[in-house]
Amino acid sequence: MIATVTAGNASFGGQQPFALIAGPCVLEDADTTFRIAEFLKELTTELGIDFVFKASYDKANRTSVTSFRGPGLDAGLELLAQVKQKFDVPVVSDVHDVTQVSAAAQVLDILQIPAFLCRQTDLLVAAGNTGKVVNVKKGQFQAPWDMRHVVGKITSTGNNQVILTERGTTFGYNNLVVDMRSLVIMRELNYPVVFDATHAVQLPGGADGVSAGQREYVASLSRAAVATGIDGLFLEVHEDPECARCDGPNSLYLKDLRSLLQPLLALDAVVKQL
């Protein structure tokens, strides 16, 4: 039985519909952030989906040194705290270093460990020690069965609030592929599993110093993932992805989100016999 992990008013796992983690790749400005959060809150409330707002305060692993990284730790956490209060939604963001964990845990409902850092023992243990939900993105280099060691590092602190996220595996240069078996394998660890459908279609560093992407495949991959019984879906969304300051090519248009989610909910109900 998959454990139920709860962050604020959103739950993952158990025998319930998938939850949604969604938002822009990076915090750009307050007005844009609030408009996206409001849209997502209204839509998920209407559709009956548990919702967590996501956005990064610092994109520490951008391809180029000149790439926009976000407002930084202090300003970013302040903006996420406003989103949390204004829209009554839990929030999640990446932590990149042990020194960020304490401050982040004061605001975030879920501490997210980036894929490239999923084996960093000190970071995992520090996140576990906060008692907060910890969402770990499986590294692009990591076998799904080896995520048991990642889980073990977090649970060694006595914290069993763990979520695992699949975001694709390196497949040659500047390309990723999703092995749908990994969703099943990681769920055998009995923790909720999330599918990151938009990062899975990213082409890392594939556009001369920035990442490219293939958002046209998000819907198909999402259907395949939901058919395995996943516990959550992760989507990067934007009002105008072509103008987004990070991950625009793999982000979804907000206007297309309803038409994506409605059939996924129907499929999820069939798979889980809800």
N, C-alpha and C positions, 0 to 999 in steps of 0.2 A: 504494500500500500504506500502510495506517495504521500510523504508528510505534507501537512498544510503549513505554509509560511505566510505570516500576516505582517504587512507593513502599512500602518495607518488604517485606512478603511478599504484596503485592497488585499486580497488573498490569492495565493498561488498554490496549486496542488489540490490533493483530495479529489473528490468526484464532483467537480464543478466546472463551469465554462472557463475557457482561457482568460487570463487577465491581459491587459495591454499596458506596455511601457512605451510611451511615445512623446515626441517633442523634437525640437531642432537639434542639430548636431552640437551647436555651441551657443551660448548666450551672446546675442548680438547687441540688443538694447532693450530697455524695459518695455517700450510700447509693443515691439514685435513679440517679445516673450509673452506678454499678457494676452495679446490677441490670439496667439496660438494656443495658449493654455485654456482660454475661455472656450474656444472652438472645440477643443478636445474634451473638455469637461462636459459641455452640453451634448456632444455627440455620444459619448460613452454612457452618460446618464440615460439618454433616450434609448440606447441599444441594450442597456443592462449589463455593461462590461465594467469590471473593476479596473481602475485606471491609476497609473503612476506617471507623473510628469518627469521627463528626463531632459537634461541639457548639461553640457560640460562647462565648467567655469574656467578650465584651462585644457586646451588640446596640446598636451606635452609631447605628443609623438607625431607631429606634422612632418611631412616629407621635407619641406624647405624651411630654413631659418626665417624667411620673410613671410611665411604664412601666418594668418590671423589665428591667435590662440585663445582669445576670449578675455574677459575682464579680470581674471585672476581670482585667487582664493577668497579674499575678504569681500570684494565687491560682488563676486559671483554668488557666494553663500548668502549675502544679504538679499540679492534679487531672488534667489530660490526660496528664501524664507518668506518673502512677500507673496510669491506664487502659492506657496503652501497655505498661507493664511487667507489670501484673497479668494482662492477657489476651492478651499477645503479638499486638497488632494495631497497624497504623499509625494515626495520628490526623491530622485536618485541622481547621483553624479559620480564621475570617476575620482578616485583618489590615486595619486601617482607615487606618493612617498609617505613613509611613516610619519613624518613631521606634519602632514596634512590631516591625519586621521582624527585626532582629537577635536579640532575645530569643525571638521566636516560632520562628525557624529552629533554635534550640537544642533544641526539643522536637518541633515538628510535622514530619511526613513530607511533608505537602502544605500549602503556603501558599495560602489561598483569597482571591481578590480579589472583593469583593462587586460585585453588578451595577451599583449606582450609581457605583462607582469604577473601572469597567473601562477608562476612557480616561485615568486619572490616570498620566501618564508617569512621574513620579518614583517612584510606588509600584510600578508594574510593573517598572521597571528595578531598583529596590532588591530586589524579590522575586527577579528573575532572577539578580541577583548572588550570592545565597546558594547557588546551585547546586541548591536543592531543587526538587521538582516544584511547579509553579505551576498552580493551577486557577482559571481566570477565568470568572466567570458573565457571560454576555452581558447587557448592559444592556437594560432594558425599552424603551429608546428606540433601540436599536442594530440596524442591519441586519446580517444574518448575514455577508454578504460583506465588511463593514467590519471584521470580526474579524481579518482578515489584518493589519491595522495594529497591533492589540493583540498578536498573535503576534510581529510584527516588533520591537516594543519589548522584549519579553522575550528573544527570540533574539539581539538586538543585543548582549547580555551574554555570548553564547557558550553559554547554557543553552537546550537544546532539549527540556527536560522540561516540556512544556506540555499541559494538558487544557483543553478548552472545554466550558462547561455552558450549556444552554438552560433558561431558567426562565420563559418567557412574555414577551409583548410588551404594552405598554399598549394597551388597547382601550376608549377613553372613560374616564370617571371611575370609580375604585375597581374596575377590572376588568382582567383579562388574557386574552389568547388565545394559543394555541400554533400557530404555523405550522410544521407538520411538515417543510416544505421546508427550514427552517433547519438541521435535523439533517443532512440530506444535503449542503447547501451548505457547512456548516462542516467536515464530514468530508473535503470536497475539498481542504482545506488540509493533509490527511494527518496530522493530530493527533487523538488520541482525543476523542470527543464523549460527554458525559454528559447525560442528561435528568433534570432536577429536577422530578419529578412532583408533589411536594407544594407547592412554591412556585408551580408553574404554575396551581394551583387556588386560590391565595390571592386575596382581594379586598382590596387594599391600602387601609388606612385606612377600611374599609367598615363599621366597627361603632362609630362615635362615639368616635374617639380610639385605637382599636386595629384591627388587621386582622381581617377575617372570612375564611371559606374554605368550599370545597365539596369535602370529601374524597370524596364519593360519585363523583366523576369521575376519581379517581386511577387506578383499575384500567383504565378504558377508554383514557385517555391513555397509560398505560404500555404497553399492548398495541400501540397505534399506533406509539409510539416504538421499541419493540423490533423491530417489523416493518421499520423502516428500517435496522436493523443497528447500533444504538448500541453503544458500548463500555462504558458504565456507567450505572447508575441511582442517583439521589439521592433519598432518602426521609427525611423527618422523622417520627420515631416516638416514642411515649410510652406508659407504662403506662395512663394515664388522661388522654387529650388534653383532656377537659373541664376538668381542673384544672391543665393545663400553664400555665406562667407566660409563655409566648410561643408564638405560632403554633398554639395548640391546635386551632382550627377546620379547619386544613388538614393537621394531623398525623394519622398512622395509629395505630390501636391495635396494640400489639405482638401481641396475640392473632390479628390478622387477617393478619399478615405472611406466614406460611407459605402460606396459600391464595392470596395474591397472587403470590408468587414462583414457585411450582411451575409453573403454566401459562406464565409468562413464560420460564422456562428452556426449556421444551419448544418454544415458539415461536422462541426465539433459536437453538436447535439446528437447526431447519428452515431458518431464514433464512440462517444461516452455513454450513449443510451440515456440521455438526459430527458 
